[in-house]
Amino acid sequence: MGLKIYINGQILPEEDAKISVFDHGLLYGDGIFEGIRAYNGKIFTLQQHLDRLYDSANAISLKIPITKSEMADAIKKTMDANNMKDSYIRLVVTRGVGKLGLDPNKCSNPQIIIITDTIELYSKALYERGLDIVTVTTIRNHFSALDPKIKSLNYLNNILAKIESIHAGAGEALMLNKDGYVAECAGDNIFIFKNDTLLTPPPSAGILIGITRNVVMKLATQIGIQVKEELMTKCDLYAAEECFLTGTAAEIIPVVKIDGRIIGDGKPGKVTLDLLKKYRELTMKGF
Ligand code: PMP
């Protein structure tokens, strides 16, 4: 049986869930989105995702026609229609249908789309073995061009990076910013552990401020690990004792090789695995 999709207040069978070819989301990548997880019927960090969605909308001068609480209800309604307890929720708001030409004022109504599906970014074996990642030549968008804080439908920057990592036979693409500092991976934030401290690039490095990143920083503090946001270079990563990536879909995935350099002893580190365990406990409990 196909999925039921929410579009602008209606729940439709997948085959009837259609958007116009004149939607500026398709024509120009003019829109925003969120990826959210539900565990055991509970939507994890929903408020944080809604806040980020509405902040992204504000940044691109897009007025979402419903309130955050109406959006939360719409998500729950879509989950119920699909009878799903564990799902990956894709929330999309496009600029809407308009004439050809960039002017967003020529668009009628923003389109709200909610898909509740499942996602598997990395295999179970990779969580046990750890990822091999490479630095790519595509730099992360400079914030003056397109701020990575905006989770926009314009993801080509990340896709170009991902293509490079695929061509290199690696599991993920590490992106630097224009000054050569580590920003993030194509679809995940990055952390290293060294000298009893957990380090991650600060927002000023030009990153999407990941919600999983924020949860992991809190969890680490709770278990007595010092956490710092610090600019770092590739070499800082090579010298790390542990490294992992965070994201809603990926959760916490260990990294064991970067640009051919073995990280730590080449196996997922203890702190990484402790944090993954804590993270999974939290997702089961609700947040
Ligand atoms: N960075 C980028 C570029 C992303 O697309 C994502 C989400 N897939 C993340 C980081 C992680 O963000 P979150 O933890 O909120 O899913």
Residues whose N, C-alpha, C, O or C-beta is under 5 A from the ligand:
A	BS01	PMP	G35 E184 C185 A186 G187 D188 N189 L208 I209 G210 I211 T212 R213 T246 G247 T248
